[in-house]
């Protein structure tokens, strides 16, 4: 909590240098590319913060055809990515067998790891997808504060396990399991955010996504209809600085986890957001492979970065940013704790200055 409240630039440079040193020691200088394919913007949930919520009538919805998804996977393979991430809202039309067939095709035709991010599904569905060849599952829990979580994330079904239990189940099924949080959700305290970081370690997560809360005007949380109560002065800020501090502390507590520098960071700082996240301890970026005609429609939050860039332009831009940091694009699937030979020398940490 003291680090999360710290504002002195010299102290924060020490924090980022510490996190960068831990990152270099445990996962090296490789930055792994995960090709993101946003396969459907339909969702049955009514989450209070997400633009994909079922109650948002202003959004044009889409579902990608299997042939379109497979073409994106072919492109990821051609570009040398190690992973594709199939992401969607909780769309009941994405049937268990349809997803399994896509996973099987990707695994049969490419060397890619497959990450699924399809929300809360049954144990049977998750087991079948694992048997089909899916390697990882990403299920963000957004906040470890149970009361706040329930206010912003209403359950669909009373019997559904909470996301912490689902993450444990994913690990039992043999997935690399990923979670994550938003920083600065209205009603989130600094103490709650500190607990989120401890929760990452307790769950022993393989992947950890951390991004800023970005309000969406077509949601109750974004338009002010829902106002979670919190004491004056306790609200965690949804600032760049708070996100970087959270990434850095997460790297220190979870030294060998895969931590992305997210698109949300690039949205609030288009010039330096992703690079600053990498400087603060991240080791993954997620170039968007979704066809441009769909990308703007996947509106979890407004004005998302890179919605007009082609997949090839996005690829070149990210590789260029990685090179400017003196780091290199990782090879292979980039499983948790991978330390590539070119990155095994450990240097003394230098103070890291983030660019705002």
C-alpha positions in Angstrom: 0.0 0.0 0.0 2.9 2.3 0.7 4.3 1.8 -2.8 0.8 2.3 -4.4 0.5 5.6 -2.5 4.1 6.7 -3.4 4.2 9.8 -5.7 7.9 10.8 -5.4 9.5 10.4 -8.9 12.9 9.2 -7.5 11.2 6.5 -5.4 9.1 5.4 -8.3 12.2 5.1 -10.5 13.6 2.8 -7.9 10.4 0.7 -7.9 10.4 0.4 -11.7 14.1 -0.5 -11.7 13.5 -3.2 -9.1 10.7 -4.7 -11.2 12.7 -4.5 -14.4 15.6 -6.3 -12.7 13.2 -9.0 -11.5 11.7 -9.3 -15.0 15.1 -9.6 -16.6 16.3 -12.2 -14.1 13.2 -14.5 -14.3 11.8 -14.1 -17.8 14.7 -12.3 -19.7 14.6 -9.7 -22.4 12.2 -11.6 -24.7 8.8 -9.9 -25.4 6.2 -12.5 -26.5 3.6 -11.6 -29.0 0.1 -13.0 -28.5 -2.1 -12.5 -31.5 -5.6 -11.3 -30.4 -8.7 -12.4 -32.3 -11.9 -10.9 -31.0 -14.3 -13.5 -32.3 -17.7 -12.2 -31.1 -19.0 -9.0 -29.5 -22.3 -10.7 -28.3 -22.6 -11.1 -24.5 -25.3 -12.4 -22.2 -23.8 -10.6 -19.1 -24.8 -7.3 -17.6 -21.5 -6.2 -16.2 -21.7 -2.6 -15.1 -18.4 -1.5 -16.6 -18.2 -3.2 -20.0 -19.4 -1.8 -23.3 -20.3 -5.4 -24.5 -23.0 -5.8 -21.8 -26.2 -7.2 -23.1 -28.1 -4.0 -22.2 -26.0 -1.8 -24.5 -28.4 -1.3 -27.4 -26.1 1.2 -29.1 -23.6 -1.4 -30.1 -23.5 -3.2 -33.5 -22.9 -6.9 -32.8 -20.9 -9.4 -34.8 -19.7 -13.0 -34.8 -16.7 -14.1 -36.9 -17.1 -17.1 -39.1 -14.8 -20.0 -38.5 -13.0 -19.4 -41.8 -12.3 -15.8 -40.8 -10.9 -17.0 -37.4 -8.7 -19.6 -39.1 -7.4 -17.1 -41.6 -6.3 -14.9 -38.6 -4.5 -17.9 -37.0 -2.7 -18.5 -40.3 -1.5 -14.9 -40.3 -0.3 -15.2 -36.7 1.7 -18.3 -37.7 3.1 -16.5 -40.7 4.1 -13.5 -38.6 6.0 -15.7 -36.2 3.7 -15.3 -33.2 3.8 -18.0 -30.5 0.1 -17.7 -29.4 -3.3 -16.7 -30.6 -6.0 -15.5 -28.1 -9.6 -16.2 -29.0 -11.6 -13.6 -27.0 -15.3 -12.9 -26.9 -18.1 -11.9 -24.6 -20.1 -14.7 -22.9 -21.8 -15.6 -26.2 -24.0 -18.8 -25.9 -24.0 -19.1 -29.7 -20.3 -20.1 -29.5 -21.0 -23.7 -28.8 -18.6 -26.0 -27.0 -18.1 -28.2 -30.1 -17.7 -25.3 -32.5 -14.9 -23.8 -30.3 -13.3 -27.3 -29.9 -13.2 -27.7 -33.7 -11.5 -24.4 -34.2 -8.9 -25.2 -31.4 -8.2 -28.6 -33.1 -7.7 -27.0 -36.5 -5.3 -24.4 -35.1 -3.3 -27.1 -33.2 -3.2 -29.4 -36.2 -2.1 -26.8 -38.8 0.2 -24.6 -36.8 2.7 -24.5 -33.9 0.7 -21.9 -32.1 -0.4 -22.1 -28.5 -4.2 -21.4 -28.1 -5.5 -19.2 -25.3 -9.2 -18.9 -24.8 -10.9 -16.0 -23.1 -14.6 -16.7 -23.3 -15.9 -15.9 -19.8 -17.4 -18.2 -17.3 -18.1 -21.6 -18.8 -18.9 -25.0 -17.3 -16.3 -27.4 -16.1 -17.3 -29.9 -18.8 -16.8 -27.2 -21.6 -13.4 -26.2 -20.2 -12.4 -29.9 -20.0 -13.4 -30.6 -23.6 -11.5 -27.5 -24.9 -8.4 -28.6 -22.9 -8.7 -32.1 -24.5 -9.1 -30.5 -27.9 -5.7 -28.8 -27.4 -6.3 -25.4 -25.8 -3.2 -24.4 -23.8 -4.4 -21.4 -21.7 -7.5 -19.8 -20.4 -7.8 -16.1 -19.4 -10.5 -15.2 -16.9 -10.1 -11.8 -15.4 -11.7 -11.2 -12.0 -11.3 -7.4 -12.1 -11.3 -7.0 -8.3 -10.7 -9.3 -5.3 -13.1 -7.1 -3.3 -16.1 -9.5 -3.2 -18.7 -6.9 -2.3 -17.5 -4.6 -5.1 -17.2 -7.5 -7.5 -20.9 -8.5 -7.1 -22.1 -4.9 -7.5 -20.3 -4.5 -10.9 -20.5 -8.1 -12.1 -24.0 -9.6 -11.5 -24.2 -13.4 -11.7 -26.1 -15.0 -14.6 -26.8 -18.2 -12.7 -27.0 -18.6 -8.9 -25.0 -21.9 -9.0 -22.1 -20.5 -11.0 -18.8 -20.8 -9.0 -17.0 -17.5 -8.4 -14.1 -16.7 -10.7 -11.4 -17.5 -8.1 -12.8 -21.1 -7.9 -12.9 -21.3 -11.7 -9.3 -20.2 -11.9 -8.3 -23.0 -9.5 -10.3 -25.4 -11.6 -8.6 -24.3 -14.8 -5.2 -25.1 -13.2 -6.5 -28.5 -12.1 -7.5 -29.2 -15.7 -4.0 -28.5 -16.9 -4.4 -25.0 -18.4 -2.0 -22.2 -17.9 -4.5 -19.9 -16.1 -4.7 -16.2 -16.4 -6.5 -13.6 -14.3 -6.4 -9.8 -14.0 -7.9 -6.6 -12.7 -8.9 -3.1 -13.6 -7.1 -0.3 -11.8 -9.3 2.5 -10.5 -12.7 1.0 -10.7 -15.1 3.4 -8.9 -15.4 2.0 -5.4 -12.0 0.3 -5.4 -9.7 1.3 -2.6 -5.9 1.3 -2.5 -6.1 -1.4 0.1 -8.3 -3.5 -2.2 -5.8 -3.0 -5.1 -3.0 -4.2 -2.8 -5.1 -7.2 -2.0 -5.5 -7.9 -5.8 -1.7 -8.1 -6.1 -1.5 -10.5 -3.2 -4.3 -12.6 -4.7 -2.3 -13.0 -8.0 0.4 -14.6 -5.9 -2.0 -16.7 -3.8 -3.6 -18.1 -6.9 -0.2 -18.8 -8.5 -1.4 -17.4 -11.8 0.5 -18.0 -15.0 -0.7 -14.9 -16.8 -1.8 -11.6 -15.2 -3.5 -8.8 -17.0 -3.5 -5.3 -15.5 -5.1 -2.2 -17.1 -6.7 1.1 -16.3 -10.5 1.4 -15.8 -11.7 3.3 -18.8 -15.3 4.5 -18.4 -17.9 3.6 -21.1 -20.8 6.0 -21.4 -23.3 3.2 -22.2 -22.7 1.5 -18.9 -24.1 2.2 -15.4 -20.6 2.6 -14.0 -19.5 4.9 -16.8 -22.6 7.2 -16.9 -22.8 7.6 -13.1 -26.0 5.5 -12.7 -24.1 3.2 -10.4 -22.0 5.0 -7.7 -20.2 2.5 -5.4 -19.7 4.1 -2.0 -16.1 4.6 -0.8 -14.6 6.8 1.9 -13.1 10.1 0.9 -9.4 9.7 0.0 -9.5 5.9 -0.3 -10.4 5.6 -4.0 -7.6 4.1 -6.2 -6.9 6.3 -9.1 -7.3 5.0 -12.7 -4.1 6.8 -13.7 -1.2 5.6 -15.8 1.1 5.9 -12.8 -1.1 3.7 -10.7 -1.2 1.0 -13.4 2.6 1.1 -13.8 3.0 0.7 -10.0 0.6 -2.2 -10.0 2.4 -3.9 -12.8 5.8 -3.4 -11.1 4.6 -4.8 -7.8 3.0 -7.7 -9.5 6.2 -8.5 -11.3 8.1 -8.4 -7.9 5.6 -10.7 -6.2 5.0 -13.0 -9.2 8.5 -13.0 -10.8 8.0 -15.7 -13.5 4.4 -14.9 -14.6 3.6 -13.6 -18.1 2.4 -10.0 -17.7 1.2 -8.1 -20.8 1.5 -4.4 -21.4 -2.1 -4.0 -22.4 -4.0 -2.3 -25.2 -5.8 -0.2 -22.5 -2.5 1.3 -21.6 -1.9 2.2 -25.3 -5.4 3.7 -25.3 -4.7 6.2 -22.5 -1.1 6.9 -23.7 -0.9 6.1 -27.4 2.8 7.1 -27.7 4.4 5.6 -24.7 1.8 3.4 -22.9 2.9 0.0 -24.1 6.6 0.8 -23.8 6.2 2.1 -20.3 4.4 -1.1 -19.3 7.3 -3.1 -20.6 9.7 -0.9 -18.7 7.7 -1.5 -15.5 8.0 -5.3 -15.6 5.7 -6.6 -18.4 7.0 -9.1 -21.0 4.0 -9.6 -23.3 2.2 -7.5 -25.9 -1.0 -8.5 -27.8 -1.1 -7.3 -31.4 -4.6 -7.3 -32.7 -5.4 -9.7 -35.6 -9.1 -9.0 -35.6 -10.2 -7.8 -39.1 -10.5 -4.1 -39.1 -14.2 -4.2 -40.1 -14.9 -5.8 -36.7 -12.3 -4.3 -34.5 -14.1 -1.0 -33.7 -17.3 -3.0 -32.8 -15.5 -4.8 -30.0 -16.0 -1.9 -27.7 -15.3 -3.0 -24.2 -14.3 0.7 -23.6 -14.3 3.6 -26.1 -11.6 4.9 -28.4 -9.6 1.7 -28.2 -6.0 2.0 -29.6 -5.1 0.6 -33.0 -8.7 0.0 -34.3 -7.8 1.3 -37.8 -4.4 -0.3 -38.1 -4.0 -3.4 -40.2 -2.6 -6.5 -38.5 0.6 -6.1 -40.5 1.0 -2.4 -39.5 0.3 -3.4 -35.8 2.9 -6.1 -36.0 5.6 -3.7 -37.4 4.8 -1.0 -34.9 5.1 -3.3 -31.9 8.3 -4.9 -33.1 9.7 -1.4 -33.5 8.8 -0.4 -30.0 10.4 -3.6 -28.6 13.6 -2.9 -30.5 13.8 0.7 -29.1 13.9 -0.8 -25.6 16.9 -3.0 -26.4 14.7 -6.1 -26.2 13.7 -8.7 -28.7 10.7 -10.7 -29.8 10.4 -14.0 -28.1 10.4 -17.3 -30.0 8.0 -20.2 -29.5 4.9 -20.3 -27.3 6.4 -18.4 -24.4 5.2 -20.6 -21.6 5.4 -19.2 -18.0 9.0 -18.7 -16.8 10.6 -19.1 -20.2 14.1 -17.7 -20.2 15.6 -17.6 -23.7 19.3 -18.1 -24.1 20.0 -14.6 -25.5 18.5 -13.1 -22.4 20.1 -15.0 -19.6 22.8 -12.6 -18.6 21.8 -10.6 -15.5 22.8 -6.9 -15.5 22.8 -4.5 -12.6 19.5 -2.6 -12.6 19.4 1.0 -13.9 16.9 3.6 -12.8 13.9 3.4 -15.2 12.3 6.7 -16.3 8.8 6.3 -17.8 7.7 8.8 -20.4 4.3 10.4 -19.8 
